[in-house]
Structure formats: C-alpha cells, structure tokens
C-alpha cells in the first residue's frame, strides 16, 4: 500500500506564527513513515517554539525506537517555560507506520484520532502510559493494522473546539461534529486525497465560527492507506531521435496517469502515435500558455515555463492556481509514485536571450521538483533520462 499523508493548517486570527507544528519523514527503502503533530501552549511564537521542539524531538526518538515514556520525560524537561503560565507544555499525536499496514500511534493531550474503515469510525484498544516525572501526563498507545482504503485523522483542539460558546456549538464542534463532516465528505468523494480532506477539515472548522475567523490554531492531518496512484511526466525530446517512437509508446502504454510538458514533446508524441493535439481557445488563466488536449493523455502543457512556475508553486505552498502550472501541481500531488521521463536533447529555445533569466534548463528544474515532491510532499519519484 501507499501511505498518502497531508497536513492543512491555519493560524489563530491576528497571529503571525502557527502555534501548531507538523513534521513527517518517509523512509523509501523500508516503506516506513513517521508523522508528528504537536500543539504548543497558547498561540503565536511561544506556542510555535514549544510545538516545534516537541514534534522534532519526538520524531527523532521514534526514529531511533526509543522508549516512549523516557522520551516524553526528556522532551518535557527540555521545553522552555512560559513566563506567564510558568509551565512548558505541548500536546502531541504521533504515528509510526509502514506500507504493510502496521501502525503504532501515541497521543497525549490532543483530540483522539479517527480511524475510518468502510465509512465507519473504529475504536481500537489502547495502552495507557504515565510519564515518570510528570504523573499528570498520560499517553495513549495504540497498535493497529490498516487495510487498503483505511484512513487516520489527527487534529489539534482548534478543530474540535471550533465555535466554542456559540449558540449552535456551545461546547465546540467536538469529536462527533468532526466525524459527521468527515464521513459525509468521504461518502461524497470516496477516493478523496489526504490533501483535499485535510483542507476540507480546516475550512469547516473556520466556517462554523460565528465570525468565520480561526479563534485558535487549526491543524488537521489525514493519512490514507491505498493502492498507489502511478503517474508519468514526459518532458523534452530524447537525445537519440531514432528512439522517439519507442519512448512515445512507453508513455502511452504506461499504467497510470500521463502528462506531457513541452510543445516539442507533445508534437513528438502526436507524430509517432498519430494522435492529434487540440489547443484550448478562449480565456486563459495567468501568463502561461494554456493547456492542450490529446486522447489518452491526462494533461498537456508548455514545457520549461510551466515546469518552472510549478516548481515555484510547490516551493511556496501555493497549490491552488488555475493556470497550467496549477493543473500540473494538482496532477503531481494527486499521484503517489511519479516517473519523470526527461529527454536529453538540447532545445535551443531555452537559450533564447529574450527568455527570463530565472528560467533554468529542464533537467535542473525537474531535479528540484523531484526533491520537493520527495521531501515536502512525501511522494515517491523516479527520473529516467532519455
């Protein structure tokens, strides 16, 4: 199985720093994934420091398979003390799982996680551990076995306490309110990605607030165990033009979603496979050339300009643009295992002095996109040079 994971966050209204902190790390060789969400005491910069320290240290302890009780004591002793409340405090939810579905979860202070299977929330048994030096802090440890299409959802109390004190939600949205929203969304879109579902949860938490403003830091982490969604991106003509037909056929026979980035590349595929290219006429979003259409290909865009803009959007976390780069970002983030077929033939257009100076050659752009997809968005990627 592939573990699709995403986190969506919103800062508390009028704050310039997140009081929650999320960190995750994938280990491609073993198929292991560790993720930690921490909620720092209060909000703003102080809370961010507490949460960042807690999440980062806890990930390292889990990575080293250290005793969780000892790890918690070390973390609590390390947290800086708030000068106002005279305590150092941060809650957390952590997951250590693998692609075989073996999952261990540790929680302390955060709302209880949701484990969803076939449209129902399961209630697993847990083991309670009391911190040695801090008896008031009790951790709940779960060991569960995931199946394909199962989901895990973590959140900070900014979600469950949304609209606290309002006429409709006097005690806040609560766990039951969260469950209703999540199950309803999954029923409407059974294969909804973790990115979309986590964004939906944070949005709903804001919308239930009477003034539509987040009154606390809001974080939601969604983890989706599913069969991998494979995709391929073909960009740039092959070095040896005699192999054009071979690579065009490889693209068309690929089992998964397909994208072409580059007019020369699209013309090559069109010529070799006898598939016409249909251009989009009329209104165009942004400054990039519009997308085109080919039967059997899910996305066709311009090359270096679009790749560069997609790289910039991925780096900045701007994931919802309506132009061709936005469609490419959607294509990449909705996929799990992505193969980049990168042609090595030099395209003289890339050396046109009229082109913007920040545009890099195709290979370097793809390398940066791959690093972002691996490190920031936890995708599996492969580059095949042609």
MOSUL-V358303 format. One record per helix or strand. SS is the DSSP state (alpha for helix, beta for strand). FROM is the first residue (numbers start at 1). LEN is the number of residues. If there is no record, write none. Layout:
# MOSUL-V358303
ss from len
SS FROM LEN
SS FROM LEN
This chain:
# MOSUL-V358303
ss from len
beta 2 9
beta 20 8
beta 32 9
alpha 44 20
alpha 68 11
beta 90 9
beta 102 8
beta 114 4
beta 120 3
beta 127 4
beta 138 8
beta 151 5
alpha 157 4
alpha 174 15
alpha 194 14
beta 218 9
beta 230 6
alpha 241 12
beta 257 5
alpha 263 11
beta 278 2
beta 292 3
beta 297 5
alpha 304 13
alpha 324 10
beta 337 6
alpha 348 4
alpha 362 14
beta 380 6
